[in-house]
Amino acid sequence: MKAVILAAGKGTRMRDLTNSCPKPMLKVQGKPILGHIVEGLKSNGITDFCIITGWQAEVIENYFGDGSSMGITVQYVRQTGLDGTGKAAELAKDFVGNEDFILTYGDILVRPETYNQMIRRYCSGSYEGLVTVIAGEDVTKGGLLFFDKDFCLNRLVEKPSVEQLETLRKEGWIKEGAPVWYNAGIYIFKPVLFKYTAKLQKSPRGEYELTDAIAAHYQNNLRLAGQQIEGRWVDVRDPETLAALEA
């Protein structure tokens, strides 16, 4: 299995911290966020990486080089036009080839064993991919995911409004006392993903959204397993979150 890491964005919510440094290279406990991610994946036997760079790309590329100093191989593809996560992922198509791959954002921290749990769940059945979720986050800031009785994805609502959430409750999608699942942003895919990223249309935000390609899987009867992340999960989204990690 290979790994693709999306690390092209500037991270504007980090304000001045990312003026000359891409967000994934901000340090947590003395090491770049991206370094923690790469090491966690490597500890689970993944040694073939593609990092999608963009803003201040050379900072990432100079730090990791070809990966040989870490016992891995690293390729880079630059996203020159920051037109969304769907097109960013698509840049890894040639790297992926015919292999399965883990896809993660370059600013999400989890324990290394999370990747192992994902791989075991994915290999436990006949799936076209896997999506991770957590409970307890504000779904209006991300993706709201729903699952069938086998915990396979059967609906995704991106950044639902308060009004949409009320409608989902009335329709029975959100049930009293049941978990509300937030998209945790780490995935496993087969190369069929690129069939759907190639067909993406721009969202109302004017971007090509990875979540639209994910939705196309279940709309075409392809099974995406769900996996709840237990324990540490941090979206390093702002300076306050970054500071808390140093406490």
Secondary structure as a PSIPRED ss2 file (coil, helix, strand):
# PSIPRED VFORMAT (PSIPRED V4.0)

   1 M C   1.000  0.000  0.000
   2 K E   0.000  0.000  1.000
   3 A E   0.000  0.000  1.000
   4 V E   0.000  0.000  1.000
   5 I E   0.000  0.000  1.000
   6 L E   0.000  0.000  1.000
   7 A E   0.000  0.000  1.000
   8 A C   1.000  0.000  0.000
   9 G C   1.000  0.000  0.000
  10 K C   1.000  0.000  0.000
  11 G C   1.000  0.000  0.000
  12 T H   0.000  1.000  0.000
  13 R H   0.000  1.000  0.000
  14 M H   0.000  1.000  0.000
  15 R H   0.000  1.000  0.000
  16 D H   0.000  1.000  0.000
  17 L H   0.000  1.000  0.000
  18 T H   0.000  1.000  0.000
  19 N C   1.000  0.000  0.000
  20 S C   1.000  0.000  0.000
  21 C C   1.000  0.000  0.000
  22 P C   1.000  0.000  0.000
  23 K H   0.000  1.000  0.000
  24 P H   0.000  1.000  0.000
  25 M H   0.000  1.000  0.000
  26 L C   1.000  0.000  0.000
  27 K E   0.000  0.000  1.000
  28 V E   0.000  0.000  1.000
  29 Q C   1.000  0.000  0.000
  30 G C   1.000  0.000  0.000
  31 K E   0.000  0.000  1.000
  32 P E   0.000  0.000  1.000
  33 I H   0.000  1.000  0.000
  34 L H   0.000  1.000  0.000
  35 G H   0.000  1.000  0.000
  36 H H   0.000  1.000  0.000
  37 I H   0.000  1.000  0.000
  38 V H   0.000  1.000  0.000
  39 E H   0.000  1.000  0.000
  40 G H   0.000  1.000  0.000
  41 L H   0.000  1.000  0.000
  42 K H   0.000  1.000  0.000
  43 S C   1.000  0.000  0.000
  44 N C   1.000  0.000  0.000
  45 G C   1.000  0.000  0.000
  46 I C   1.000  0.000  0.000
  47 T C   1.000  0.000  0.000
  48 D E   0.000  0.000  1.000
  49 F E   0.000  0.000  1.000
  50 C E   0.000  0.000  1.000
  51 I E   0.000  0.000  1.000
  52 I E   0.000  0.000  1.000
  53 T E   0.000  0.000  1.000
  54 G C   1.000  0.000  0.000
  55 W C   1.000  0.000  0.000
  56 Q C   1.000  0.000  0.000
  57 A H   0.000  1.000  0.000
  58 E H   0.000  1.000  0.000
  59 V H   0.000  1.000  0.000
  60 I H   0.000  1.000  0.000
  61 E H   0.000  1.000  0.000
  62 N H   0.000  1.000  0.000
  63 Y H   0.000  1.000  0.000
  64 F H   0.000  1.000  0.000
  65 G C   1.000  0.000  0.000
  66 D C   1.000  0.000  0.000
  67 G C   1.000  0.000  0.000
  68 S H   0.000  1.000  0.000
  69 S H   0.000  1.000  0.000
  70 M H   0.000  1.000  0.000
  71 G C   1.000  0.000  0.000
  72 I C   1.000  0.000  0.000
  73 T E   0.000  0.000  1.000
  74 V E   0.000  0.000  1.000
  75 Q E   0.000  0.000  1.000
  76 Y E   0.000  0.000  1.000
  77 V E   0.000  0.000  1.000
  78 R E   0.000  0.000  1.000
  79 Q C   1.000  0.000  0.000
  80 T C   1.000  0.000  0.000
  81 G C   1.000  0.000  0.000
  82 L C   1.000  0.000  0.000
  83 D C   1.000  0.000  0.000
  84 G C   1.000  0.000  0.000
  85 T H   0.000  1.000  0.000
  86 G H   0.000  1.000  0.000
  87 K H   0.000  1.000  0.000
  88 A H   0.000  1.000  0.000
  89 A H   0.000  1.000  0.000
  90 E H   0.000  1.000  0.000
  91 L C   1.000  0.000  0.000
  92 A C   1.000  0.000  0.000
  93 K H   0.000  1.000  0.000
  94 D H   0.000  1.000  0.000
  95 F H   0.000  1.000  0.000
  96 V H   0.000  1.000  0.000
  97 G C   1.000  0.000  0.000
  98 N C   1.000  0.000  0.000
  99 E C   1.000  0.000  0.000
 100 D C   1.000  0.000  0.000
 101 F E   0.000  0.000  1.000
 102 I E   0.000  0.000  1.000
 103 L E   0.000  0.000  1.000
 104 T E   0.000  0.000  1.000
 105 Y E   0.000  0.000  1.000
 106 G C   1.000  0.000  0.000
 107 D C   1.000  0.000  0.000
 108 I E   0.000  0.000  1.000
 109 L E   0.000  0.000  1.000
 110 V E   0.000  0.000  1.000
 111 R C   1.000  0.000  0.000
 112 P H   0.000  1.000  0.000
 113 E H   0.000  1.000  0.000
 114 T H   0.000  1.000  0.000
 115 Y H   0.000  1.000  0.000
 116 N H   0.000  1.000  0.000
 117 Q H   0.000  1.000  0.000
 118 M H   0.000  1.000  0.000
 119 I H   0.000  1.000  0.000
 120 R H   0.000  1.000  0.000
 121 R H   0.000  1.000  0.000
 122 Y H   0.000  1.000  0.000
 123 C C   1.000  0.000  0.000
 124 S C   1.000  0.000  0.000
 125 G C   1.000  0.000  0.000
 126 S C   1.000  0.000  0.000
 127 Y C   1.000  0.000  0.000
 128 E C   1.000  0.000  0.000
 129 G E   0.000  0.000  1.000
 130 L E   0.000  0.000  1.000
 131 V E   0.000  0.000  1.000
 132 T E   0.000  0.000  1.000
 133 V E   0.000  0.000  1.000
 134 I E   0.000  0.000  1.000
 135 A E   0.000  0.000  1.000
 136 G C   1.000  0.000  0.000
 137 E C   1.000  0.000  0.000
 138 D C   1.000  0.000  0.000
 139 V H   0.000  1.000  0.000
 140 T H   0.000  1.000  0.000
 141 K H   0.000  1.000  0.000
 142 G C   1.000  0.000  0.000
 143 G E   0.000  0.000  1.000
 144 L E   0.000  0.000  1.000
 145 L E   0.000  0.000  1.000
 146 F E   0.000  0.000  1.000
 147 F E   0.000  0.000  1.000
 148 D C   1.000  0.000  0.000
 149 K C   1.000  0.000  0.000
 150 D C   1.000  0.000  0.000
 151 F C   1.000  0.000  0.000
 152 C E   0.000  0.000  1.000
 153 L E   0.000  0.000  1.000
 154 N E   0.000  0.000  1.000
 155 R E   0.000  0.000  1.000
 156 L E   0.000  0.000  1.000
 157 V E   0.000  0.000  1.000
 158 E E   0.000  0.000  1.000
 159 K C   1.000  0.000  0.000
 160 P C   1.000  0.000  0.000
 161 S C   1.000  0.000  0.000
 162 V H   0.000  1.000  0.000
 163 E H   0.000  1.000  0.000
 164 Q H   0.000  1.000  0.000
 165 L H   0.000  1.000  0.000
 166 E H   0.000  1.000  0.000
 167 T H   0.000  1.000  0.000
 168 L H   0.000  1.000  0.000
 169 R H   0.000  1.000  0.000
 170 K H   0.000  1.000  0.000
 171 E C   1.000  0.000  0.000
 172 G C   1.000  0.000  0.000
 173 W C   1.000  0.000  0.000
 174 I C   1.000  0.000  0.000
 175 K C   1.000  0.000  0.000
 176 E C   1.000  0.000  0.000
 177 G C   1.000  0.000  0.000
 178 A C   1.000  0.000  0.000
 179 P C   1.000  0.000  0.000
 180 V C   1.000  0.000  0.000
 181 W E   0.000  0.000  1.000
 182 Y E   0.000  0.000  1.000
 183 N E   0.000  0.000  1.000
 184 A E   0.000  0.000  1.000
 185 G E   0.000  0.000  1.000
 186 I E   0.000  0.000  1.000
 187 Y E   0.000  0.000  1.000
 188 I E   0.000  0.000  1.000
 189 F E   0.000  0.000  1.000
 190 K C   1.000  0.000  0.000
 191 P C   1.000  0.000  0.000
 192 V C   1.000  0.000  0.000
 193 L H   0.000  1.000  0.000
 194 F H   0.000  1.000  0.000
 195 K H   0.000  1.000  0.000
 196 Y H   0.000  1.000  0.000
 197 T H   0.000  1.000  0.000
 198 A C   1.000  0.000  0.000
 199 K C   1.000  0.000  0.000
 200 L C   1.000  0.000  0.000
 201 Q C   1.000  0.000  0.000
 202 K C   1.000  0.000  0.000
 203 S C   1.000  0.000  0.000
 204 P C   1.000  0.000  0.000
 205 R C   1.000  0.000  0.000
 206 G C   1.000  0.000  0.000
 207 E C   1.000  0.000  0.000
 208 Y C   1.000  0.000  0.000
 209 E C   1.000  0.000  0.000
 210 L H   0.000  1.000  0.000
 211 T H   0.000  1.000  0.000
 212 D H   0.000  1.000  0.000
 213 A H   0.000  1.000  0.000
 214 I H   0.000  1.000  0.000
 215 A H   0.000  1.000  0.000
 216 A H   0.000  1.000  0.000
 217 H H   0.000  1.000  0.000
 218 Y H   0.000  1.000  0.000
 219 Q H   0.000  1.000  0.000
 220 N C   1.000  0.000  0.000
 221 N C   1.000  0.000  0.000
 222 L C   1.000  0.000  0.000
 223 R C   1.000  0.000  0.000
 224 L E   0.000  0.000  1.000
 225 A E   0.000  0.000  1.000
 226 G E   0.000  0.000  1.000
 227 Q E   0.000  0.000  1.000
 228 Q E   0.000  0.000  1.000
 229 I C   1.000  0.000  0.000
 230 E C   1.000  0.000  0.000
 231 G C   1.000  0.000  0.000
 232 R C   1.000  0.000  0.000
 233 W E   0.000  0.000  1.000
 234 V E   0.000  0.000  1.000
 235 D E   0.000  0.000  1.000
 236 V C   1.000  0.000  0.000
 237 R C   1.000  0.000  0.000
 238 D C   1.000  0.000  0.000
 239 P H   0.000  1.000  0.000
 240 E H   0.000  1.000  0.000
 241 T H   0.000  1.000  0.000
 242 L H   0.000  1.000  0.000
 243 A H   0.000  1.000  0.000
 244 A H   0.000  1.000  0.000
 245 L H   0.000  1.000  0.000
 246 E C   1.000  0.000  0.000
 247 A C   1.000  0.000  0.000
